[in-house]
Amino acid sequence: MILKLNSFLQVVGFLFTAKAVFGVLYLLFGWQAAIAGWVMPMWLMVVAIVADALLAAAAFKFIKK
């Protein structure tokens, strides 16, 4: 059971890390995300990057326990 939990946490940690990296690229290259004509503001992406980084760190922290 522990092995399955660790594998799950590794996948979750990787996905949140990848999402945070793509968020940083979004900011660096000035890309725009538009949903039905609504363009996501840059400050919202900064909030998402911080949240993704914290969730990835938490996932990797739980693996070590």
PQR file of N, CA, C, O and H, with PARSE charges and radii, in Angstrom:
ATOM      1  N   MET A   1       0.826  -1.207   0.000 -0.4000 1.5000
ATOM      2  CA  MET A   1       0.000   0.000   0.000 -0.0000 2.0000
ATOM      3  C   MET A   1       0.861   1.259   0.000  0.5500 1.7000
ATOM      4  O   MET A   1       0.547   2.239  -0.675 -0.5500 1.4000
ATOM      5  N   ILE A   2       1.958   1.218   0.770 -0.4000 1.5000
ATOM      6  CA  ILE A   2       2.837   2.390   0.827 -0.0000 2.0000
ATOM      7  C   ILE A   2       3.451   2.662  -0.541  0.5500 1.7000
ATOM      8  O   ILE A   2       3.600   3.816  -0.943 -0.5500 1.4000
ATOM      9  H   ILE A   2       2.213   0.421   1.318  0.4000 1.0000
ATOM     10  N   LEU A   3       3.804   1.600  -1.251 -0.4000 1.5000
ATOM     11  CA  LEU A   3       4.397   1.771  -2.571 -0.0000 2.0000
ATOM     12  C   LEU A   3       3.426   2.462  -3.520  0.5500 1.7000
ATOM     13  O   LEU A   3       3.826   3.340  -4.284 -0.5500 1.4000
ATOM     14  H   LEU A   3       3.683   0.662  -0.925  0.4000 1.0000
ATOM     15  N   LYS A   4       2.168   2.078  -3.481 -0.4000 1.5000
ATOM     16  CA  LYS A   4       1.173   2.715  -4.344 -0.0000 2.0000
ATOM     17  C   LYS A   4       0.999   4.184  -3.973  0.5500 1.7000
ATOM     18  O   LYS A   4       0.861   5.032  -4.855 -0.5500 1.4000
ATOM     19  H   LYS A   4       1.842   1.365  -2.860  0.4000 1.0000
ATOM     20  N   LEU A   5       1.003   4.489  -2.686 -0.4000 1.5000
ATOM     21  CA  LEU A   5       0.855   5.877  -2.244 -0.0000 2.0000
ATOM     22  C   LEU A   5       2.057   6.700  -2.672  0.5500 1.7000
ATOM     23  O   LEU A   5       1.903   7.831  -3.134 -0.5500 1.4000
ATOM     24  H   LEU A   5       1.114   3.800  -1.970  0.4000 1.0000
ATOM     25  N   ASN A   6       3.260   6.141  -2.521 -0.4000 1.5000
ATOM     26  CA  ASN A   6       4.454   6.869  -2.946 -0.0000 2.0000
ATOM     27  C   ASN A   6       4.462   7.108  -4.449  0.5500 1.7000
ATOM     28  O   ASN A   6       4.856   8.180  -4.909 -0.5500 1.4000
ATOM     29  H   ASN A   6       3.385   5.222  -2.146  0.4000 1.0000
ATOM     30  N   SER A   7       4.029   6.115  -5.210 -0.4000 1.5000
ATOM     31  CA  SER A   7       3.970   6.286  -6.666 -0.0000 2.0000
ATOM     32  C   SER A   7       2.962   7.369  -7.041  0.5500 1.7000
ATOM     33  O   SER A   7       3.221   8.195  -7.916 -0.5500 1.4000
ATOM     34  H   SER A   7       3.709   5.245  -4.836  0.4000 1.0000
ATOM     35  N   PHE A   8       1.831   7.355  -6.382 -0.4000 1.5000
ATOM     36  CA  PHE A   8       0.816   8.377  -6.637 -0.0000 2.0000
ATOM     37  C   PHE A   8       1.353   9.767  -6.305  0.5500 1.7000
ATOM     38  O   PHE A   8       1.160  10.709  -7.073 -0.5500 1.4000
ATOM     39  H   PHE A   8       1.621   6.684  -5.671  0.4000 1.0000
ATOM     40  N   LEU A   9       2.024   9.893  -5.163 -0.4000 1.5000
ATOM     41  CA  LEU A   9       2.563  11.195  -4.762 -0.0000 2.0000
ATOM     42  C   LEU A   9       3.654  11.666  -5.712  0.5500 1.7000
ATOM     43  O   LEU A   9       3.784  12.867  -5.951 -0.5500 1.4000
ATOM     44  H   LEU A   9       2.180   9.127  -4.540  0.4000 1.0000
ATOM     45  N   GLN A  10       4.438  10.745  -6.256 -0.4000 1.5000
ATOM     46  CA  GLN A  10       5.452  11.122  -7.236 -0.0000 2.0000
ATOM     47  C   GLN A  10       4.804  11.673  -8.507  0.5500 1.7000
ATOM     48  O   GLN A  10       5.256  12.678  -9.056 -0.5500 1.4000
ATOM     49  H   GLN A  10       4.333   9.769  -6.062  0.4000 1.0000
ATOM     50  N   VAL A  11       3.763  11.020  -8.961 -0.4000 1.5000
ATOM     51  CA  VAL A  11       3.061  11.481 -10.169 -0.0000 2.0000
ATOM     52  C   VAL A  11       2.424  12.846  -9.916  0.5500 1.7000
ATOM     53  O   VAL A  11       2.525  13.746 -10.750 -0.5500 1.4000
ATOM     54  H   VAL A  11       3.396  10.204  -8.515  0.4000 1.0000
ATOM     55  N   VAL A  12       1.773  12.997  -8.772 -0.4000 1.5000
ATOM     56  CA  VAL A  12       1.140  14.277  -8.432 -0.0000 2.0000
ATOM     57  C   VAL A  12       2.188  15.377  -8.326  0.5500 1.7000
ATOM     58  O   VAL A  12       1.996  16.479  -8.840 -0.5500 1.4000
ATOM     59  H   VAL A  12       1.692  12.266  -8.094  0.4000 1.0000
ATOM     60  N   GLY A  13       3.295  15.073  -7.660 -0.4000 1.5000
ATOM     61  CA  GLY A  13       4.368  16.062  -7.530 -0.0000 2.0000
ATOM     62  C   GLY A  13       4.929  16.473  -8.877  0.5500 1.7000
ATOM     63  O   GLY A  13       5.184  17.653  -9.120 -0.5500 1.4000
ATOM     64  H   GLY A  13       3.451  14.177  -7.242  0.4000 1.0000
ATOM     65  N   PHE A  14       5.121  15.495  -9.755 -0.4000 1.5000
ATOM     66  CA  PHE A  14       5.625  15.802 -11.094 -0.0000 2.0000
ATOM     67  C   PHE A  14       4.642  16.665 -11.872  0.5500 1.7000
ATOM     68  O   PHE A  14       5.044  17.627 -12.526 -0.5500 1.4000
ATOM     69  H   PHE A  14       4.915  14.536  -9.558  0.4000 1.0000
ATOM     70  N   LEU A  15       3.364  16.332 -11.809 -0.4000 1.5000
ATOM     71  CA  LEU A  15       2.366  17.101 -12.562 -0.0000 2.0000
ATOM     72  C   LEU A  15       2.274  18.543 -12.070  0.5500 1.7000
ATOM     73  O   LEU A  15       2.188  19.468 -12.877 -0.5500 1.4000
ATOM     74  H   LEU A  15       3.036  15.551 -11.278  0.4000 1.0000
ATOM     75  N   PHE A  16       2.290  18.739 -10.755 -0.4000 1.5000
ATOM     76  CA  PHE A  16       2.236  20.102 -10.238 -0.0000 2.0000
ATOM     77  C   PHE A  16       3.522  20.867 -10.568  0.5500 1.7000
ATOM     78  O   PHE A  16       3.480  22.070 -10.825 -0.5500 1.4000
ATOM     79  H   PHE A  16       2.359  17.988 -10.099  0.4000 1.0000
ATOM     80  N   THR A  17       4.656  20.175 -10.561 -0.4000 1.5000
ATOM     81  CA  THR A  17       5.908  20.823 -10.941 -0.0000 2.0000
ATOM     82  C   THR A  17       5.866  21.247 -12.411  0.5500 1.7000
ATOM     83  O   THR A  17       6.262  22.361 -12.755 -0.5500 1.4000
ATOM     84  H   THR A  17       4.690  19.197 -10.353  0.4000 1.0000
ATOM     85  N   ALA A  18       5.387  20.355 -13.266 -0.4000 1.5000
ATOM     86  CA  ALA A  18       5.280  20.682 -14.691 -0.0000 2.0000
ATOM     87  C   ALA A  18       4.334  21.854 -14.914  0.5500 1.7000
ATOM     88  O   ALA A  18       4.610  22.731 -15.732 -0.5500 1.4000
ATOM     89  H   ALA A  18       5.066  19.450 -12.987  0.4000 1.0000
ATOM     90  N   LYS A  19       3.231  21.871 -14.196 -0.4000 1.5000
ATOM     91  CA  LYS A  19       2.276  22.970 -14.341 -0.0000 2.0000
ATOM     92  C   LYS A  19       2.893  24.293 -13.898  0.5500 1.7000
ATOM     93  O   LYS A  19       2.660  25.327 -14.524 -0.5500 1.4000
ATOM     94  H   LYS A  19       3.006  21.159 -13.532  0.4000 1.0000
ATOM     95  N   ALA A  20       3.679  24.267 -12.820 -0.4000 1.5000
ATOM     96  CA  ALA A  20       4.342  25.484 -12.355 -0.0000 2.0000
ATOM     97  C   ALA A  20       5.379  25.958 -13.374  0.5500 1.7000
ATOM     98  O   ALA A  20       5.503  27.158 -13.617 -0.5500 1.4000
ATOM     99  H   ALA A  20       3.868  23.427 -12.311  0.4000 1.0000
ATOM    100  N   VAL A  21       6.119  25.026 -13.969 -0.4000 1.5000
ATOM    101  CA  VAL A  21       7.124  25.393 -14.978 -0.0000 2.0000
ATOM    102  C   VAL A  21       6.445  26.004 -16.203  0.5500 1.7000
ATOM    103  O   VAL A  21       6.910  27.013 -16.732 -0.5500 1.4000
ATOM    104  H   VAL A  21       6.018  24.051 -13.771  0.4000 1.0000
ATOM    105  N   PHE A  22       5.352  25.396 -16.652 -0.4000 1.5000
ATOM    106  CA  PHE A  22       4.632  25.967 -17.790 -0.0000 2.0000
ATOM    107  C   PHE A  22       4.038  27.338 -17.447  0.5500 1.7000
ATOM    108  O   PHE A  22       3.927  28.204 -18.315 -0.5500 1.4000
ATOM    109  H   PHE A  22       4.974  24.575 -16.222  0.4000 1.0000
ATOM    110  N   GLY A  23       3.663  27.527 -16.196 -0.4000 1.5000
ATOM    111  CA  GLY A  23       3.179  28.841 -15.772 -0.0000 2.0000
ATOM    112  C   GLY A  23       4.266  29.894 -15.856  0.5500 1.7000
ATOM    113  O   GLY A  23       4.018  31.023 -16.278 -0.5500 1.4000
ATOM    114  H   GLY A  23       3.753  26.824 -15.491  0.4000 1.0000
ATOM    115  N   VAL A  24       5.481  29.516 -15.448 -0.4000 1.5000
ATOM    116  CA  VAL A  24       6.609  30.451 -15.547 -0.0000 2.0000
ATOM    117  C   VAL A  24       6.904  30.770 -17.008  0.5500 1.7000
ATOM    118  O   VAL A  24       7.167  31.921 -17.355 -0.5500 1.4000
ATOM    119  H   VAL A  24       5.682  28.599 -15.106  0.4000 1.0000
ATOM    120  N   LEU A  25       6.859  29.753 -17.860 -0.4000 1.5000
ATOM    121  CA  LEU A  25       7.060  29.996 -19.298 -0.0000 2.0000
ATOM    122  C   LEU A  25       5.974  30.907 -19.856  0.5500 1.7000
ATOM    123  O   LEU A  25       6.243  31.764 -20.698 -0.5500 1.4000
ATOM    124  H   LEU A  25       6.644  28.817 -17.578  0.4000 1.0000
ATOM    125  N   TYR A  26       4.754  30.717 -19.384 -0.4000 1.5000
ATOM    126  CA  TYR A  26       3.627  31.567 -19.774 -0.0000 2.0000
ATOM    127  C   TYR A  26       3.947  33.032 -19.488  0.5500 1.7000
ATOM    128  O   TYR A  26       3.698  33.910 -20.314 -0.5500 1.4000
ATOM    129  H   TYR A  26       4.535  30.021 -18.700  0.4000 1.0000
ATOM    130  N   LEU A  27       4.505  33.279 -18.299 -0.4000 1.5000
ATOM    131  CA  LEU A  27       4.840  34.655 -17.934 -0.0000 2.0000
ATOM    132  C   LEU A  27       6.035  35.183 -18.723  0.5500 1.7000
ATOM    133  O   LEU A  27       6.017  36.321 -19.193 -0.5500 1.4000
ATOM    134  H   LEU A  27       4.708  32.566 -17.628  0.4000 1.0000
ATOM    135  N   LEU A  28       7.070  34.361 -18.870 -0.4000 1.5000
ATOM    136  CA  LEU A  28       8.287  34.812 -19.550 -0.0000 2.0000
ATOM    137  C   LEU A  28       8.054  35.141 -21.023  0.5500 1.7000
ATOM    138  O   LEU A  28       8.583  36.128 -21.534 -0.5500 1.4000
ATOM    139  H   LEU A  28       7.085  33.436 -18.489  0.4000 1.0000
ATOM    140  N   PHE A  29       7.269  34.319 -21.696 -0.4000 1.5000
ATOM    141  CA  PHE A  29       7.040  34.529 -23.123 -0.0000 2.0000
ATOM    142  C   PHE A  29       5.835  35.406 -23.419  0.5500 1.7000
ATOM    143  O   PHE A  29       5.589  35.741 -24.578 -0.5500 1.4000
ATOM    144  H   PHE A  29       6.839  33.518 -21.281  0.4000 1.0000
ATOM    145  N   GLY A  30       5.082  35.784 -22.397 -0.4000 1.5000
ATOM    146  CA  GLY A  30       3.938  36.664 -22.598 -0.0000 2.0000
ATOM    147  C   GLY A  30       2.777  36.015 -23.313  0.5500 1.7000
ATOM    148  O   GLY A  30       1.996  36.691 -23.982 -0.5500 1.4000
ATOM    149  H   GLY A  30       5.282  35.512 -21.456  0.4000 1.0000
ATOM    150  N   TRP A  31       2.658  34.692 -23.176 -0.4000 1.5000
ATOM    151  CA  TRP A  31       1.544  33.999 -23.810 -0.0000 2.0000
ATOM    152  C   TRP A  31       0.235  34.431 -23.174  0.5500 1.7000
ATOM    153  O   TRP A  31       0.214  34.917 -22.043 -0.5500 1.4000
ATOM    154  H   TRP A  31       3.293  34.143 -22.633  0.4000 1.0000
ATOM    155  N   GLN A  32      -0.846  34.254 -23.900 -0.4000 1.5000
ATOM    156  CA  GLN A  32      -2.170  34.581 -23.378 -0.0000 2.0000
ATOM    157  C   GLN A  32      -3.051  33.349 -23.399  0.5500 1.7000
ATOM    158  O   GLN A  32      -3.088  32.603 -24.377 -0.5500 1.4000
ATOM    159  H   GLN A  32      -0.829  33.859 -24.819  0.4000 1.0000
ATOM    160  N   ALA A  33      -3.758  33.154 -22.302 -0.4000 1.5000
ATOM    161  CA  ALA A  33      -4.734  32.070 -22.237 -0.0000 2.0000
ATOM    162  C   ALA A  33      -6.114  32.709 -22.317  0.5500 1.7000
ATOM    163  O   ALA A  33      -6.462  33.561 -21.499 -0.5500 1.4000
ATOM    164  H   ALA A  33      -3.728  33.760 -21.507  0.4000 1.0000
ATOM    165  N   ALA A  34      -6.885  32.298 -23.294 -0.4000 1.5000
ATOM    166  CA  ALA A  34      -8.220  32.860 -23.479 -0.0000 2.0000
ATOM    167  C   ALA A  34      -9.251  31.741 -23.459  0.5500 1.7000
ATOM    168  O   ALA A  34      -9.101  30.719 -24.128 -0.5500 1.4000
ATOM    169  H   ALA A  34      -6.602  31.606 -23.958  0.4000 1.0000
ATOM    170  N   ILE A  35     -10.296  31.958 -22.677 -0.4000 1.5000
ATOM    171  CA  ILE A  35     -11.401  31.010 -22.597 -0.0000 2.0000
ATOM    172  C   ILE A  35     -12.672  31.771 -22.923  0.5500 1.7000
ATOM    173  O   ILE A  35     -13.084  32.647 -22.163 -0.5500 1.4000
ATOM    174  H   ILE A  35     -10.418  32.788 -22.133  0.4000 1.0000
ATOM    175  N   ALA A  36     -13.293  31.447 -24.034 -0.4000 1.5000
ATOM    176  CA  ALA A  36     -14.529  32.085 -24.481 -0.0000 2.0000
ATOM    177  C   ALA A  36     -14.389  33.616 -24.526  0.5500 1.7000
ATOM    178  O   ALA A  36     -15.299  34.352 -24.145 -0.5500 1.4000
ATOM    179  H   ALA A  36     -12.959  30.735 -24.651  0.4000 1.0000
ATOM    180  N   GLY A  37     -13.215  34.071 -25.007 -0.4000 1.5000
ATOM    181  CA  GLY A  37     -12.996  35.501 -25.144 -0.0000 2.0000
ATOM    182  C   GLY A  37     -12.460  36.183 -23.895  0.5500 1.7000
ATOM    183  O   GLY A  37     -12.080  37.352 -23.953 -0.5500 1.4000
ATOM    184  H   GLY A  37     -12.475  33.473 -25.316  0.4000 1.0000
ATOM    185  N   TRP A  38     -12.420  35.485 -22.771 -0.4000 1.5000
ATOM    186  CA  TRP A  38     -11.893  36.056 -21.530 -0.0000 2.0000
ATOM    187  C   TRP A  38     -10.416  35.718 -21.434  0.5500 1.7000
ATOM    188  O   TRP A  38     -10.049  34.543 -21.451 -0.5500 1.4000
ATOM    189  H   TRP A  38     -12.728  34.535 -22.723  0.4000 1.0000
ATOM    190  N   VAL A  39      -9.560  36.736 -21.333 -0.4000 1.5000
ATOM    191  CA  VAL A  39      -8.119  36.529 -21.242 -0.0000 2.0000
ATOM    192  C   VAL A  39      -7.715  36.520 -19.772  0.5500 1.7000
ATOM    193  O   VAL A  39      -8.033  37.442 -19.021 -0.5500 1.4000
ATOM    194  H   VAL A  39      -9.859  37.690 -21.319  0.4000 1.0000
ATOM    195  N   MET A  40      -7.013  35.468 -19.374 -0.4000 1.5000
ATOM    196  CA  MET A  40      -6.604  35.335 -17.974 -0.0000 2.0000
ATOM    197  C   MET A  40      -5.544  36.383 -17.644  0.5500 1.7000
ATOM    198  O   MET A  40      -4.550  36.498 -18.361 -0.5500 1.4000
ATOM    199  H   MET A  40      -6.755  34.718 -19.984  0.4000 1.0000
ATOM    200  N   PRO A  41      -5.739  37.144 -16.575 -0.5600 1.5000
ATOM    201  CA  PRO A  41      -4.746  38.159 -16.210  0.2800 2.0000
ATOM    202  C   PRO A  41      -3.460  37.529 -15.676  0.5500 1.7000
ATOM    203  O   PRO A  41      -3.476  36.415 -15.152 -0.5500 1.4000
ATOM    204  N   MET A  42      -2.354  38.246 -15.813 -0.4000 1.5000
ATOM    205  CA  MET A  42      -1.053  37.740 -15.388 -0.0000 2.0000
ATOM    206  C   MET A  42      -1.003  37.491 -13.883  0.5500 1.7000
ATOM    207  O   MET A  42      -0.367  36.533 -13.445 -0.5500 1.4000
ATOM    208  H   MET A  42      -2.340  39.151 -16.239  0.4000 1.0000
ATOM    209  N   TRP A  43      -1.652  38.325 -13.090 -0.4000 1.5000
ATOM    210  CA  TRP A  43      -1.579  38.155 -11.641 -0.0000 2.0000
ATOM    211  C   TRP A  43      -2.223  36.839 -11.209  0.5500 1.7000
ATOM    212  O   TRP A  43      -1.820  36.240 -10.212 -0.5500 1.4000
ATOM    213  H   TRP A  43      -2.169  39.104 -13.446  0.4000 1.0000
ATOM    214  N   LEU A  44      -3.220  36.399 -11.961 -0.4000 1.5000
ATOM    215  CA  LEU A  44      -3.861  35.129 -11.643 -0.0000 2.0000
ATOM    216  C   LEU A  44      -2.910  33.963 -11.928  0.5500 1.7000
ATOM    217  O   LEU A  44      -2.924  32.961 -11.212 -0.5500 1.4000
ATOM    218  H   LEU A  44      -3.547  36.886 -12.770  0.4000 1.0000
ATOM    219  N   MET A  45      -2.095  34.090 -12.958 -0.4000 1.5000
ATOM    220  CA  MET A  45      -1.110  33.051 -13.248 -0.0000 2.0000
ATOM    221  C   MET A  45      -0.042  33.004 -12.161  0.5500 1.7000
ATOM    222  O   MET A  45       0.445  31.926 -11.821 -0.5500 1.4000
ATOM    223  H   MET A  45      -2.083  34.903 -13.539  0.4000 1.0000
ATOM    224  N   VAL A  46       0.324  34.147 -11.617 -0.4000 1.5000
ATOM    225  CA  VAL A  46       1.297  34.166 -10.517 -0.0000 2.0000
ATOM    226  C   VAL A  46       0.732  33.422  -9.307  0.5500 1.7000
ATOM    227  O   VAL A  46       1.447  32.653  -8.664 -0.5500 1.4000
ATOM    228  H   VAL A  46      -0.072  35.023 -11.892  0.4000 1.0000
ATOM    229  N   VAL A  47      -0.525  33.643  -8.999 -0.4000 1.5000
ATOM    230  CA  VAL A  47      -1.176  32.924  -7.897 -0.0000 2.0000
ATOM    231  C   VAL A  47      -1.178  31.428  -8.178  0.5500 1.7000
ATOM    232  O   VAL A  47      -0.923  30.630  -7.277 -0.5500 1.4000
ATOM    233  H   VAL A  47      -1.106  34.267  -9.521  0.4000 1.0000
ATOM    234  N   ALA A  48      -1.459  31.042  -9.410 -0.4000 1.5000
ATOM    235  CA  ALA A  48      -1.486  29.625  -9.785 -0.0000 2.0000
ATOM    236  C   ALA A  48      -0.099  29.001  -9.680  0.5500 1.7000
ATOM    237  O   ALA A  48       0.030  27.856  -9.248 -0.5500 1.4000
ATOM    238  H   ALA A  48      -1.666  31.691 -10.143  0.4000 1.0000
ATOM    239  N   ILE A  49       0.935  29.736 -10.069 -0.4000 1.5000
ATOM    240  CA  ILE A  49       2.302  29.216  -9.981 -0.0000 2.0000
ATOM    241  C   ILE A  49       2.684  28.963  -8.528  0.5500 1.7000
ATOM    242  O   ILE A  49       3.255  27.921  -8.207 -0.5500 1.4000
ATOM    243  H   ILE A  49       0.831  30.666 -10.420  0.4000 1.0000
ATOM    244  N   VAL A  50       2.374  29.900  -7.660 -0.4000 1.5000
ATOM    245  CA  VAL A  50       2.690  29.733  -6.236 -0.0000 2.0000
ATOM    246  C   VAL A  50       1.936  28.540  -5.659  0.5500 1.7000
ATOM    247  O   VAL A  50       2.512  27.734  -4.928 -0.5500 1.4000
ATOM    248  H   VAL A  50       1.910  30.746  -7.920  0.4000 1.0000
ATOM    249  N   ALA A  51       0.668  28.427  -5.980 -0.4000 1.5000
ATOM    250  CA  ALA A  51      -0.135  27.301  -5.480 -0.0000 2.0000
ATOM    251  C   ALA A  51       0.404  25.974  -6.008  0.5500 1.7000
ATOM    252  O   ALA A  51       0.501  25.007  -5.253 -0.5500 1.4000
ATOM    253  H   ALA A  51       0.200  29.082  -6.574  0.4000 1.0000
ATOM    254  N   ASP A  52       0.754  25.915  -7.282 -0.4000 1.5000
ATOM    255  CA  ASP A  52       1.290  24.684  -7.869 -0.0000 2.0000
ATOM    256  C   ASP A  52       2.617  24.295  -7.222  0.5500 1.7000
ATOM    257  O   ASP A  52       2.854  23.121  -6.938 -0.5500 1.4000
ATOM    258  H   ASP A  52       0.675  26.701  -7.896  0.4000 1.0000
ATOM    259  N   ALA A  53       3.475  25.278  -6.991 -0.4000 1.5000
ATOM    260  CA  ALA A  53       4.771  24.996  -6.365 -0.0000 2.0000
ATOM    261  C   ALA A  53       4.588  24.483  -4.936  0.5500 1.7000
ATOM    262  O   ALA A  53       5.288  23.562  -4.517 -0.5500 1.4000
ATOM    263  H   ALA A  53       3.283  26.232  -7.221  0.4000 1.0000
ATOM    264  N   LEU A  54       3.664  25.066  -4.193 -0.4000 1.5000
ATOM    265  CA  LEU A  54       3.410  24.604  -2.825 -0.0000 2.0000
ATOM    266  C   LEU A  54       2.838  23.186  -2.808  0.5500 1.7000
ATOM    267  O   LEU A  54       3.225  22.372  -1.970 -0.5500 1.4000
ATOM    268  H   LEU A  54       3.095  25.815  -4.534  0.4000 1.0000
ATOM    269  N   LEU A  55       1.935  22.892  -3.713 -0.4000 1.5000
ATOM    270  CA  LEU A  55       1.363  21.549  -3.782 -0.0000 2.0000
ATOM    271  C   LEU A  55       2.405  20.517  -4.209  0.5500 1.7000
ATOM    272  O   LEU A  55       2.407  19.398  -3.696 -0.5500 1.4000
ATOM    273  H   LEU A  55       1.620  23.553  -4.394  0.4000 1.0000
ATOM    274  N   ALA A  56       3.283  20.873  -5.132 -0.4000 1.5000
ATOM    275  CA  ALA A  56       4.345  19.951  -5.541 -0.0000 2.0000
ATOM    276  C   ALA A  56       5.298  19.695  -4.383  0.5500 1.7000
ATOM    277  O   ALA A  56       5.693  18.555  -4.143 -0.5500 1.4000
ATOM    278  H   ALA A  56       3.281  21.782  -5.549  0.4000 1.0000
ATOM    279  N   ALA A  57       5.668  20.748  -3.664 -0.4000 1.5000
ATOM    280  CA  ALA A  57       6.558  20.584  -2.513 -0.0000 2.0000
ATOM    281  C   ALA A  57       5.918  19.709  -1.447  0.5500 1.7000
ATOM    282  O   ALA A  57       6.592  18.878  -0.839 -0.5500 1.4000
ATOM    283  H   ALA A  57       5.347  21.675  -3.858  0.4000 1.0000
ATOM    284  N   ALA A  58       4.637  19.885  -1.217 -0.4000 1.5000
ATOM    285  CA  ALA A  58       3.940  19.066  -0.224 -0.0000 2.0000
ATOM    286  C   ALA A  58       3.906  17.604  -0.646  0.5500 1.7000
ATOM    287  O   ALA A  58       4.086  16.716   0.187 -0.5500 1.4000
ATOM    288  H   ALA A  58       4.089  20.560  -1.711  0.4000 1.0000
ATOM    289  N   ALA A  59       3.677  17.343  -1.927 -0.4000 1.5000
ATOM    290  CA  ALA A  59       3.645  15.957  -2.413 -0.0000 2.0000
ATOM    291  C   ALA A  59       5.005  15.298  -2.231  0.5500 1.7000
ATOM    292  O   ALA A  59       5.085  14.159  -1.770 -0.5500 1.4000
ATOM    293  H   ALA A  59       3.531  18.064  -2.604  0.4000 1.0000
ATOM    294  N   PHE A  60       6.076  16.002  -2.589 -0.4000 1.5000
ATOM    295  CA  PHE A  60       7.411  15.423  -2.454 -0.0000 2.0000
ATOM    296  C   PHE A  60       7.806  15.289  -0.979  0.5500 1.7000
ATOM    297  O   PHE A  60       8.550  14.376  -0.620 -0.5500 1.4000
ATOM    298  H   PHE A  60       6.011  16.927  -2.964  0.4000 1.0000
ATOM    299  N   LYS A  61       7.324  16.173  -0.141 -0.4000 1.5000
ATOM    300  CA  LYS A  61       7.613  16.076   1.292 -0.0000 2.0000
ATOM    301  C   LYS A  61       6.973  14.837   1.897  0.5500 1.7000
ATOM    302  O   LYS A  61       7.587  14.170   2.730 -0.5500 1.4000
ATOM    303  H   LYS A  61       6.720  16.915  -0.433  0.4000 1.0000
ATOM    304  N   PHE A  62       5.749  14.520   1.491 -0.4000 1.5000
ATOM    305  CA  PHE A  62       5.059  13.360   2.027 -0.0000 2.0000
ATOM    306  C   PHE A  62       5.687  12.052   1.571  0.5500 1.7000
ATOM    307  O   PHE A  62       5.536  11.028   2.238 -0.5500 1.4000
ATOM    308  H   PHE A  62       5.250  15.062   0.815  0.4000 1.0000
ATOM    309  N   ILE A  63       6.395  12.073   0.431 -0.4000 1.5000
ATOM    310  CA  ILE A  63       7.061  10.850  -0.041 -0.0000 2.0000
ATOM    311  C   ILE A  63       8.160  10.453   0.935  0.5500 1.7000
ATOM    312  O   ILE A  63       8.364   9.267   1.191 -0.5500 1.4000
ATOM    313  H   ILE A  63       6.518  12.904  -0.111  0.4000 1.0000
ATOM    314  N   LYS A  64       8.862  11.428   1.475 -0.4000 1.5000
ATOM    315  CA  LYS A  64      10.003  11.143   2.347 -0.0000 2.0000
ATOM    316  C   LYS A  64       9.584  10.601   3.712  0.5500 1.7000
ATOM    317  O   LYS A  64      10.409  10.030   4.424 -0.5500 1.4000
ATOM    318  H   LYS A  64       8.696  12.392   1.267  0.4000 1.0000
ATOM    319  N   LYS A  65       8.329  10.768   4.082 -0.4000 1.5000
ATOM    320  CA  LYS A  65       7.889  10.303   5.405 -0.0000 2.0000
ATOM    321  C   LYS A  65       7.525   8.845   5.389  0.5500 1.7000
ATOM    322  O   LYS A  65       7.135   8.295   6.419 -0.5500 1.4000
ATOM    323  H   LYS A  65       7.658  11.232   3.503  0.4000 1.0000
TER
END
